[in-house]
């Protein structure tokens, strides 16, 4: 979410305010030196964060304050440490830092608390803990945190919709999708310039469809694909808007997310398994590949072909068609329990679609064999 960037905008004002109130005291010089040192360290840590050196930035922020926070500067430092750990993929440590910010900023610094709540929800998603992400987002939606309109009207409802979709509650997910769509419409109508509208809406949609918090190592395959399917509609709209940088970023997120599906399919279980267990795992991989194909079909339905489609849209759809073909080929060439050749499996899978999964072809073959045996016995009995 672009809005959830590192906090730095009140550093100088906090420093000046604190110094002004300590003028004339015996502690002024030592306090001023200490604050100047903190600001220098803060700037250095922020530079690391801006350069993408997230783990070093997190450690630098951690090194600034080790005692319990006593002012907003300390809260900002811990918030930025949490953000840095999140960007570095250390979601557990990030959640600890952000929970601390939420607890200590309550009734003291509502703007910082609100930002921390939304970022904390992202860390819970990264950890695969939607039971924690959902109430955190609801708390952010119901609080008085002075969020920008696009965050309140569109981004938070869209994130709630995706979270409910991941846990399989489609009814509530549809409810929040409707709220997000309505909010997006309000924002769209409030912008007069077409040029400004496209650029601004693209940024909002990037926040609504952000897939960067999806973590294959903490989500089940079903949760991952459900979230991908829920969020891709917003990112695809960004691709269609053809806004410089934003559209390419959205396309890359979708492509990378579908690449992540192969993490589940290619995952190797190193334990010794019996035939039944191996067949069960193979069948589940086929089901995940079929879910990916269904999600890609849903993505295709979002687009109405137009001869004047921008090149980025044409190229993106071509890449998605290639992804769908890869998943379908996997399904066709990995049918569980069949002795058909690889070429025959591929042909059968392309012709019969989802039937490669259920019922199992080997069961069909055994049933046919039993029927042939019965018929042969009947014929033999009728012609002694």
C-alpha positions as semicolon CSV with decimal commas, in nm:
position;residue;x (nm);y (nm);z (nm)
1;X;0,000;0,000;0,000
2;X;0,168;0,319;-0,119
3;X;0,013;0,522;0,163
4;X;0,186;0,304;0,423
5;X;0,531;0,444;0,363
6;X;0,794;0,510;0,631
7;X;0,694;0,778;0,878
8;X;0,927;1,078;0,882
9;X;0,717;1,387;0,831
10;X;0,709;1,513;1,191
11;X;1,066;1,444;1,298
12;X;1,194;1,800;1,271
13;X;0,886;1,954;1,433
14;X;0,908;1,712;1,727
15;X;1,274;1,796;1,775
16;X;1,218;2,172;1,764
17;X;0,914;2,149;1,992
18;X;1,105;1,946;2,251
19;X;1,406;2,179;2,243
20;X;1,191;2,490;2,277
21;X;1,032;2,354;2,593
22;X;1,369;2,276;2,748
23;X;1,533;2,612;2,685
24;X;1,677;2,748;3,009
25;X;1,697;2,411;3,185
26;X;2,018;2,253;3,301
27;X;1,953;1,950;3,079
28;X;1,910;2,143;2,755
29;X;2,256;2,087;2,606
30;X;2,275;1,713;2,680
31;X;1,917;1,663;2,566
32;X;1,981;1,856;2,243
33;X;2,291;1,648;2,169
34;X;2,100;1,328;2,236
35;X;1,812;1,432;2,007
36;X;2,048;1,537;1,729
37;X;2,219;1,198;1,751
38;X;1,881;1,024;1,731
39;X;1,776;1,226;1,427
40;X;2,105;1,144;1,251
41;X;2,059;0,773;1,322
42;X;1,698;0,795;1,210
43;X;1,799;0,956;0,880
44;X;2,063;0,689;0,821
45;X;1,810;0,410;0,890
46;X;1,555;0,576;0,662
47;X;1,816;0,590;0,386
48;X;1,875;0,214;0,419
49;X;1,502;0,158;0,398
50;X;1,473;0,377;0,089
51;X;1,758;0,185;-0,077
52;X;1,578;-0,146;-0,018
53;X;1,825;-0,277;0,242
54;X;1,534;-0,377;0,462
55;X;1,700;-0,603;0,717
56;X;1,983;-0,357;0,787
57;X;1,727;-0,076;0,808
58;X;1,525;-0,275;1,063
59;X;1,832;-0,335;1,276
60;X;1,926;0,033;1,252
61;X;1,580;0,141;1,370
62;X;1,596;-0,113;1,653
63;X;1,927;0,037;1,762
64;X;1,787;0,387;1,800
65;X;1,567;0,325;2,102
66;X;1,583;0,039;2,347
67;X;1,370;0,180;2,629
68;X;0,992;0,214;2,649
69;X;0,873;0,487;2,408
70;X;0,804;0,824;2,565
71;X;0,716;1,037;2,262
72;X;0,595;1,021;1,902
73;X;0,949;1,007;1,767
74;X;1,003;0,675;1,946
75;X;0,673;0,542;1,809
76;X;0,775;0,640;1,456
77;X;1,110;0,465;1,498
78;X;0,944;0,140;1,608
79;X;0,681;0,167;1,332
80;X;0,955;0,204;1,069
81;X;1,140;-0,091;1,222
82;X;0,824;-0,301;1,186
83;X;0,778;-0,187;0,827
84;X;1,140;-0,271;0,749
85;X;1,114;-0,620;0,899
86;X;0,794;-0,676;0,697
87;X;0,963;-0,573;0,373
88;X;1,253;-0,805;0,459
89;X;1,009;-1,096;0,495
90;X;1,055;-1,120;0,873
91;X;0,681;-1,102;0,937
92;X;0,684;-1,245;1,291
93;X;0,928;-0,980;1,417
94;X;0,738;-0,714;1,221
95;X;0,412;-0,808;1,392
96;X;0,577;-0,778;1,735
97;X;0,703;-0,426;1,658
98;X;0,371;-0,311;1,511
99;X;0,163;-0,453;1,798
100;X;0,385;-0,252;2,032
101;X;0,318;0,065;1,831
102;X;-0,059;0,002;1,835
103;X;-0,058;-0,054;2,210
104;X;0,154;0,251;2,298
105;X;-0,004;0,495;2,051
106;X;-0,364;0,424;2,156
107;X;-0,539;0,748;2,265
108;X;-0,205;0,929;2,220
109;X;-0,119;0,932;1,849
110;X;-0,423;0,817;1,643
111;X;-0,258;0,873;1,303
112;X;0,034;0,648;1,392
113;X;-0,200;0,392;1,548
114;X;-0,413;0,378;1,232
115;X;-0,114;0,324;1,004
116;X;0,023;0,058;1,237
117;X;-0,309;-0,129;1,240
118;X;-0,325;-0,157;0,860
119;X;0,041;-0,258;0,835
120;X;-0,014;-0,509;1,116
121;X;-0,300;-0,664;0,920
122;X;-0,057;-0,715;0,629
123;X;0,190;-0,895;0,857
124;X;-0,087;-1,126;0,981
125;X;-0,171;-1,205;0,618
126;X;0,196;-1,277;0,556
127;X;0,190;-1,517;0,853
128;X;-0,125;-1,689;0,725
129;X;-0,327;-1,566;1,025
130;X;-0,646;-1,428;0,873
131;X;-0,824;-1,486;1,205
132;X;-0,607;-1,197;1,330
133;X;-0,596;-0,994;1,008
134;X;-0,975;-0,957;0,981
135;X;-1,041;-0,806;1,329
136;X;-0,739;-0,579;1,287
137;X;-0,877;-0,441;0,960
138;X;-1,224;-0,402;1,114
139;X;-1,069;-0,207;1,402
140;X;-0,893;0,017;1,150
141;X;-1,219;0,069;0,957
142;X;-1,422;0,160;1,265
143;X;-1,168;0,387;1,435
144;X;-1,122;0,761;1,399
145;X;-0,777;0,768;1,241
146;X;-0,817;1,040;0,974
147;X;-0,730;0,806;0,687
148;X;-0,729;0,942;0,331
149;X;-1,071;0,881;0,164
150;X;-0,938;0,612;-0,070
151;X;-0,812;0,408;0,226
152;X;-1,145;0,421;0,411
153;X;-1,374;0,387;0,108
154;X;-1,185;0,135;-0,103
155;X;-0,858;-0,015;0,024
156;X;-0,972;-0,142;0,365
157;X;-1,297;-0,298;0,229
158;X;-1,102;-0,462;-0,055
159;X;-0,854;-0,612;0,190
160;X;-1,136;-0,738;0,410
161;X;-1,301;-0,895;0,106
162;X;-0,979;-1,076;0,014
163;X;-0,931;-1,196;0,372
164;X;-1,284;-1,338;0,390
165;X;-1,235;-1,500;0,049
166;X;-0,923;-1,675;0,181
167;X;-1,112;-1,834;0,469
168;X;-1,391;-1,943;0,235
169;X;-1,662;-1,698;0,350
170;X;-1,771;-1,584;0,005
171;X;-2,094;-1,421;0,121
172;X;-1,916;-1,169;0,347
173;X;-1,639;-1,131;0,085
174;X;-1,898;-1,024;-0,174
175;X;-2,040;-0,774;0,076
176;X;-1,704;-0,603;0,122
177;X;-1,629;-0,617;-0,252
178;X;-1,951;-0,424;-0,311
179;X;-1,846;-0,163;-0,055
180;X;-1,503;-0,130;-0,217
181;X;-1,653;-0,094;-0,566
182;X;-1,897;0,170;-0,444
183;X;-1,617;0,360;-0,271
184;X;-1,403;0,348;-0,583
185;X;-1,694;0,491;-0,782
186;X;-1,729;0,782;-0,539
187;X;-1,359;0,862;-0,566
188;X;-1,370;0,833;-0,946
189;X;-1,660;1,080;-0,974
190;X;-1,491;1,330;-0,744
191;X;-1,193;1,378;-0,980
192;X;-1,253;1,623;-1,265
193;X;-0,948;1,578;-1,489
194;X;-0,934;1,256;-1,696
195;X;-0,555;1,256;-1,681
196;X;-0,544;1,300;-1,304
197;X;-0,827;1,048;-1,264
198;X;-0,642;0,765;-1,439
199;X;-0,321;0,821;-1,245
200;X;-0,496;0,854;-0,907
201;X;-0,731;0,560;-0,960
202;X;-0,437;0,344;-1,068
203;X;-0,263;0,413;-0,737
204;X;-0,578;0,330;-0,541
205;X;-0,632;0,007;-0,733
206;X;-0,269;-0,093;-0,671
207;X;-0,338;-0,062;-0,300
208;X;-0,666;-0,253;-0,326
209;X;-0,511;-0,540;-0,521
210;X;-0,169;-0,551;-0,356
211;X;-0,041;-0,912;-0,369
212;X;0,298;-0,849;-0,213
213;X;0,186;-0,974;0,128
214;X;0,086;-1,316;-0,010
215;X;0,328;-1,573;0,129
216;X;0,321;-1,931;-0,009
217;X;0,517;-2,052;0,294
218;X;0,245;-1,953;0,541
219;X;-0,073;-2,003;0,334
220;X;-0,231;-2,321;0,212
221;X;-0,251;-2,355;-0,165
222;X;-0,627;-2,302;-0,155
223;X;-0,590;-1,982;0,051
224;X;-0,319;-1,850;-0,179
225;X;-0,518;-1,904;-0,500
226;X;-0,840;-1,771;-0,343
227;X;-0,658;-1,451;-0,247
228;X;-0,493;-1,425;-0,590
229;X;-0,831;-1,462;-0,760
230;X;-0,987;-1,204;-0,529
231;X;-0,719;-0,938;-0,584
232;X;-0,631;-0,982;-0,951
233;X;-0,942;-0,795;-1,072
234;X;-0,812;-0,468;-0,926
235;X;-0,461;-0,510;-1,061
236;X;-0,591;-0,600;-1,407
237;X;-0,786;-0,274;-1,413
238;X;-0,456;-0,095;-1,352
239;X;-0,303;-0,279;-1,650
240;X;-0,595;-0,168;-1,869
241;X;-0,558;0,195;-1,758
242;X;-0,212;0,195;-1,922
243;X;-0,057;0,430;-1,667
244;X;0,319;0,455;-1,680
245;X;0,496;0,244;-1,414
246;X;0,172;0,159;-1,231
247;X;0,038;-0,069;-1,508
248;X;0,365;-0,259;-1,542
249;X;0,387;-0,298;-1,164
250;X;0,035;-0,442;-1,156
251;X;0,111;-0,683;-1,442
252;X;0,429;-0,802;-1,269
253;X;0,242;-0,866;-0,944
254;X;-0,014;-1,089;-1,116
255;X;0,250;-1,278;-1,314
256;X;0,464;-1,336;-1,004
257;X;0,159;-1,447;-0,806
258;X;0,075;-1,717;-1,061
259;X;0,438;-1,825;-1,061
260;X;0,394;-1,873;-0,687
261;X;0,132;-2,144;-0,749
262;X;0,413;-2,370;-0,870
263;X;0,563;-2,355;-0,521
264;X;0,278;-2,578;-0,406
265;X;0,280;-2,800;-0,714
266;X;0,658;-2,851;-0,722
267;X;0,692;-2,889;-0,347
268;X;0,867;-3,220;-0,274
269;X;0,781;-3,419;0,034
270;X;1,108;-3,573;0,153
271;X;0,947;-3,832;0,379
272;X;0,900;-4,188;0,264
273;X;0,540;-4,225;0,158
274;X;0,334;-4,524;0,062
275;X;0,153;-4,540;-0,271
276;X;-0,176;-4,416;-0,123
277;X;-0,013;-4,108;0,031
278;X;0,172;-4,029;-0,290
279;X;-0,149;-4,056;-0,489
280;X;-0,327;-3,827;-0,242
281;X;-0,055;-3,561;-0,273
282;X;-0,052;-3,592;-0,652
283;X;-0,431;-3,553;-0,663
284;X;-0,414;-3,241;-0,447
285;X;-0,152;-3,088;-0,678
286;X;-0,383;-3,150;-0,972
287;X;-0,667;-2,980;-0,786
288;X;-0,450;-2,674;-0,721
289;X;-0,354;-2,657;-1,088
290;X;-0,722;-2,672;-1,180
291;X;-0,800;-2,390;-0,931
292;X;-0,528;-2,183;-1,100
293;X;-0,687;-2,248;-1,442
294;X;-1,025;-2,140;-1,306
295;X;-0,872;-1,820;-1,165
296;X;-0,715;-1,745;-1,503
297;X;-1,050;-1,797;-1,674
298;X;-1,203;-1,550;-1,428
299;X;-0,926;-1,303;-1,517
300;X;-0,999;-1,341;-1,889
301;X;-1,368;-1,269;-1,828
302;X;-1,269;-0,929;-1,687
303;X;-1,150;-0,815;-2,030
304;X;-1,361;-0,710;-2,326
305;X;-1,142;-0,745;-2,639
306;X;-1,079;-0,419;-2,818
307;X;-0,875;-0,363;-3,139
308;X;-0,731;-0,053;-2,971
309;X;-0,604;-0,236;-2,661
310;X;-0,275;-0,085;-2,539
311;X;0,034;-0,298;-2,610
312;X;0,080;-0,368;-2,239
313;X;-0,267;-0,527;-2,223
314;X;-0,206;-0,743;-2,530
315;X;0,132;-0,857;-2,400
316;X;-0,007;-0,927;-2,053
317;X;-0,298;-1,136;-2,185
318;X;-0,054;-1,333;-2,400
319;X;0,155;-1,410;-2,093
320;X;-0,155;-1,517;-1,899
321;X;-0,259;-1,747;-2,185
322;X;0,085;-1,906;-2,164
323;X;0,042;-1,956;-1,788
324;X;-0,296;-2,120;-1,842
325;X;-0,149;-2,354;-2,103
326;X;0,129;-2,453;-1,860
327;X;-0,123;-2,542;-1,588
328;X;-0,342;-2,733;-1,833
329;X;-0,044;-2,928;-1,964
330;X;0,048;-3,017;-1,608
331;X;-0,305;-3,146;-1,547
332;X;-0,310;-3,341;-1,870
333;X;0,027;-3,507;-1,816
334;X;-0,007;-3,592;-1,445
335;X;-0,337;-3,777;-1,419
336;X;-0,323;-3,995;-1,110
337;X;-0,318;-4,370;-1,160
338;X;-0,335;-4,404;-1,536
339;X;-0,112;-4,598;-1,774
340;X;-0,179;-4,380;-2,078
341;X;0,117;-4,223;-2,257
342;X;0,215;-3,864;-2,185
343;X;0,085;-3,753;-2,527
344;X;-0,245;-3,935;-2,477
345;X;-0,283;-3,782;-2,131
346;X;-0,228;-3,435;-2,270
347;X;-0,488;-3,490;-2,542
348;X;-0,736;-3,634;-2,293
349;X;-0,684;-3,345;-2,052
350;X;-0,734;-3,081;-2,322
351;X;-1,053;-3,252;-2,443
352;X;-1,211;-3,333;-2,111
353;X;-1,110;-3,038;-1,890
354;X;-1,188;-3,095;-1,524
355;X;-1,281;-3,465;-1,559
356;X;-0,918;-3,557;-1,518
357;X;-0,959;-3,486;-1,148
358;X;-1,286;-3,649;-1,051
359;X;-1,365;-3,926;-1,111
360;X;-1,021;-4,081;-1,125
361;X;-0,952;-4,239;-1,469
362;X;-0,805;-4,556;-1,317
363;X;-1,133;-4,617;-1,134
364;X;-1,320;-4,577;-1,461
365;X;-1,087;-4,829;-1,625
366;X;-1,134;-5,081;-1,342
367;X;-1,511;-5,041;-1,358
368;X;-1,507;-5,106;-1,732
369;X;-1,289;-5,413;-1,680
370;X;-1,533;-5,551;-1,421
371;X;-1,825;-5,494;-1,658
372;X;-1,641;-5,678;-1,937
373;X;-1,576;-5,974;-1,706
374;X;-1,942;-5,986;-1,604
375;X;-2,057;-5,977;-1,966
376;X;-1,811;-6,250;-2,063
377;X;-1,936;-6,473;-1,780
378;X;-2,298;-6,414;-1,885
379;X;-2,220;-6,502;-2,245
380;X;-2,031;-6,811;-2,134
381;X;-2,324;-6,918;-1,913
382;X;-2,577;-6,871;-2,194
383;X;-2,367;-7,072;-2,442
384;X;-2,243;-7,380;-2,256
